[in-house]
Amino acid sequence: MNIEEQMLTLGKLARADLRLKELTAILKEGPRELGEHRSALETAQATLEETKQQRKAAEEGRAEAEKELVTTERRLTQSQANAKRIATESQHEASQIEIAALQRRRDEWEEQVLVRMTRAEELESKIPGMKKTVKKTETAFGKVEGSVPALVDSAKREAVALLRARDQILGTLDAPVRRLYQTAASRPGNPLTTVLDKICQTCHTRVPPQHLVETLQSRAVHICPNCKKIVGKVMHSDDE
C-alpha cells in the first residue's frame, strides 16, 4: 500500500474512531439529545421556581410597604390632630416640620406599594407561560427518555460493527504507520490534525517544513512533534 492509500485509510480510521467515541458516550451517559433535553428541563424548572420566589418577595415587600404606609398615615393623622391644640408659635413650627416629614414618608411608602405591586403583577403574568414551557419540555424529555433503550441498543450494534471494521482497516496499514496511528488515537480528539501555514491546528506549534513537503508529495506519513497527531492535511492561508 503506497503512502497516498495509507493516508486515505488513516482518514477512514479516524472517522471510525471518532464515531466510536460518540457511541461510547451514548452507552455510558445516554444519548446526547437526552442530556440536552434534561438540561433544558432543569433550566425551565429553575427559571419558573426563581420567578415564583421573586413574585413572593415582591408580594411580601408590598405587604410590608402597606403596613408601613398604614403606620405612617396613623402617625400623620395624630400629628395633625395634635397641631390643632398647639398654642405657641415655636411648637406650631416644629409640628409643621414633623407633619411635612410624615407626608413625605407617606408618599414614599405609597410609591413603594405601587412599585412592588406592579412588580408582583408583572411576575405573575409570566408564570403561566413558564409553566407551559416546563410542560412542553417535560413532554420532549419524556419522548427522548422513552426511546433511550432502542437508541442504546442501536449504538451497541453500530459499535460492534465499527470495531470489526476498524480492526480490518488497521491491519492493512504498514506496521510503522499503524504504530503512529495507535499513538495518535490514544490521545483526546481527532487522531489526525491539519497544518495551516506550518502551524499545527491542534496544539498550535510549528511543524518541520520537510515533514510538510513530504506529506504534500505523499512521500511519507508524519506526525506533529508536539501533540503526536498525524498530519492529515497541509494548507496555506493564501491557497485558493
Legacy VTK file of the C-alpha trace (Angstrom):
# vtk DataFile Version 3.0
C-alpha trace
ASCII
DATASET POLYDATA
POINTS 240 float
0.000 0.000 0.000
1.520 3.340 -1.045
1.522 6.496 1.104
-1.498 8.060 -0.593
-3.562 4.908 0.010
-2.406 4.765 3.612
-3.455 8.387 4.148
-6.933 7.547 2.833
-7.025 4.572 5.170
-5.953 6.753 8.090
-8.853 9.089 7.305
-11.293 6.172 7.435
-9.811 5.031 10.729
-10.047 8.500 12.232
-13.710 8.806 11.290
-14.413 5.363 12.726
-12.644 6.173 15.987
-14.429 9.490 16.404
-17.753 7.746 15.908
-16.740 5.058 18.392
-16.068 7.773 20.967
-19.555 9.170 20.356
-21.066 5.702 20.724
-19.099 5.090 23.921
-20.535 8.311 25.363
-24.057 7.170 24.432
-23.546 3.804 26.108
-22.061 5.417 29.208
-24.163 8.549 29.660
-27.133 8.087 27.328
-27.845 9.854 24.026
-26.626 13.435 23.723
-30.209 14.530 22.962
-31.303 13.172 26.340
-28.725 15.297 28.125
-29.754 18.367 26.127
-33.434 17.848 26.939
-32.632 17.188 30.600
-30.612 20.394 30.759
-33.417 22.342 29.072
-35.946 20.915 31.528
-33.791 21.764 34.541
-33.312 25.309 33.210
-37.053 25.776 32.623
-37.902 24.448 36.081
-35.258 26.631 37.733
-36.486 29.715 35.878
-40.073 29.040 36.938
-39.079 28.493 40.559
-36.925 31.627 40.600
-39.793 33.686 39.167
-42.160 32.316 41.818
-39.673 33.274 44.520
-39.289 36.756 43.048
-43.075 37.151 42.923
-43.322 36.020 46.560
-40.636 38.518 47.562
-42.454 41.305 45.673
-45.753 40.438 47.370
-44.082 40.324 50.777
-42.435 43.655 50.025
-45.796 45.158 49.075
-47.388 43.848 52.283
-44.568 45.336 54.334
-44.846 48.645 52.468
-48.623 48.700 53.044
-48.040 48.064 56.754
-45.535 50.917 56.942
-47.939 53.139 54.987
-50.758 52.484 57.483
-48.428 53.237 60.398
-47.216 56.455 58.772
-50.752 57.609 57.973
-51.800 56.935 61.567
-48.882 58.972 62.866
-49.635 61.740 60.377
-53.294 61.880 61.474
-52.216 62.036 65.114
-49.685 64.792 64.388
-52.285 66.819 62.506
-54.705 66.437 65.421
-52.016 67.473 67.892
-51.182 70.530 65.780
-54.648 71.953 66.394
-54.012 72.001 70.128
-50.662 73.775 69.967
-50.619 77.308 71.307
-47.088 78.666 70.856
-45.562 79.658 67.539
-42.397 77.606 68.086
-44.416 74.477 68.841
-46.547 75.126 65.777
-43.444 75.427 63.562
-41.997 72.178 64.933
-45.316 70.458 64.390
-45.467 71.565 60.771
-41.954 70.233 60.155
-42.981 66.883 61.637
-46.166 66.805 59.554
-44.257 67.606 56.347
-41.764 64.817 57.070
-44.577 62.341 57.693
-46.311 63.401 54.486
-43.097 62.766 52.517
-42.722 59.381 54.171
-46.357 58.563 53.408
-45.798 59.480 49.731
-42.658 57.307 49.594
-44.486 54.323 51.053
-47.376 54.812 48.640
-44.856 54.742 45.789
-43.229 51.603 47.213
-46.619 49.878 47.438
-47.294 50.707 43.778
-43.848 49.648 42.585
-43.915 46.313 44.405
-47.495 45.610 43.389
-46.630 46.297 39.750
-43.580 44.030 40.007
-45.629 41.220 41.579
-48.283 41.525 38.855
-45.603 41.511 36.135
-44.044 38.335 37.516
-47.468 36.731 37.979
-48.240 37.313 34.296
-45.084 35.442 33.269
-45.727 32.320 35.327
-48.442 30.711 33.114
-46.149 30.885 30.065
-43.266 29.441 32.066
-45.471 26.590 33.267
-46.343 25.815 29.640
-42.636 25.821 28.753
-41.910 23.390 31.588
-44.758 21.126 30.481
-43.617 21.209 26.850
-40.024 20.474 27.856
-41.150 17.632 30.128
-43.026 16.093 27.189
-39.994 16.376 24.882
-37.738 14.910 27.571
-40.172 12.035 28.132
-40.226 11.168 24.447
-36.438 11.042 24.225
-36.189 9.154 27.511
-38.655 6.581 26.222
-36.531 5.993 23.136
-33.287 5.538 25.083
-33.358 1.707 25.215
-33.733 1.494 21.427
-31.045 4.136 20.878
-28.631 2.381 23.216
-29.291 -0.966 21.540
-28.654 0.624 18.149
-25.438 2.206 19.474
-24.232 -1.200 20.708
-24.814 -2.817 17.318
-23.113 0.036 15.496
-20.144 -0.037 17.882
-19.631 -3.782 17.400
-19.734 -3.416 13.615
-17.363 -0.436 13.709
-14.861 -2.264 15.917
-14.744 -5.176 13.490
-14.302 -2.882 10.501
-11.689 -0.844 12.369
-9.574 -3.904 13.125
-9.674 -4.921 9.478
-8.740 -1.452 8.265
-5.967 -1.091 10.835
-4.476 -4.389 9.717
-3.984 -3.075 6.171
-1.562 -0.354 7.285
2.185 -0.777 7.270
3.482 -1.538 10.758
5.290 1.830 11.302
2.212 3.801 10.191
-0.026 1.614 12.344
2.094 2.396 15.388
1.951 6.117 14.630
-1.814 5.950 14.355
-2.273 3.970 17.555
-0.280 6.617 19.423
-2.349 9.423 17.889
-5.632 7.610 18.573
-4.761 7.144 22.249
-4.909 10.909 22.737
-8.095 13.010 23.065
-9.814 14.289 19.950
-9.227 13.540 16.300
-6.142 11.361 15.629
-5.445 13.496 12.550
-4.555 17.163 12.518
-4.424 19.947 9.942
-1.373 22.147 9.499
-2.113 25.708 8.414
0.804 27.949 7.486
3.211 25.459 9.084
1.285 25.573 12.405
-0.469 22.502 13.803
-4.108 23.437 14.387
-4.390 21.037 17.317
-1.535 22.234 19.536
-0.513 25.434 17.667
3.161 24.567 17.372
5.326 24.706 14.270
5.788 21.525 12.213
9.164 20.974 10.415
8.917 22.179 6.783
10.445 18.950 5.452
7.610 16.951 7.036
5.068 19.163 5.321
6.751 18.831 1.936
6.880 15.048 2.214
3.241 14.940 3.327
2.129 17.085 0.376
4.126 14.916 -2.021
2.738 11.700 -0.474
6.253 10.518 0.264
5.835 9.823 3.985
3.392 9.867 6.902
4.392 12.353 9.588
3.130 13.380 12.984
3.210 16.716 14.783
6.309 16.542 17.012
4.392 18.105 19.898
0.880 16.600 20.048
1.758 13.382 18.154
-1.289 13.716 15.883
-0.835 12.520 12.302
-0.583 15.345 9.777
-3.582 14.635 7.568
-3.818 17.909 5.684
-1.390 20.721 4.871
-2.819 24.115 3.978
-1.735 27.720 3.419
-3.899 30.741 4.101
-3.266 32.052 0.598
-4.485 28.814 -1.028
-7.434 29.408 -3.307
LINES 1 241
240 0 1 2 3 4 5 6 7 8 9 10 11 12 13 14 15 16 17 18 19 20 21 22 23 24 25 26 27 28 29 30 31 32 33 34 35 36 37 38 39 40 41 42 43 44 45 46 47 48 49 50 51 52 53 54 55 56 57 58 59 60 61 62 63 64 65 66 67 68 69 70 71 72 73 74 75 76 77 78 79 80 81 82 83 84 85 86 87 88 89 90 91 92 93 94 95 96 97 98 99 100 101 102 103 104 105 106 107 108 109 110 111 112 113 114 115 116 117 118 119 120 121 122 123 124 125 126 127 128 129 130 131 132 133 134 135 136 137 138 139 140 141 142 143 144 145 146 147 148 149 150 151 152 153 154 155 156 157 158 159 160 161 162 163 164 165 166 167 168 169 170 171 172 173 174 175 176 177 178 179 180 181 182 183 184 185 186 187 188 189 190 191 192 193 194 195 196 197 198 199 200 201 202 203 204 205 206 207 208 209 210 211 212 213 214 215 216 217 218 219 220 221 222 223 224 225 226 227 228 229 230 231 232 233 234 235 236 237 238 239
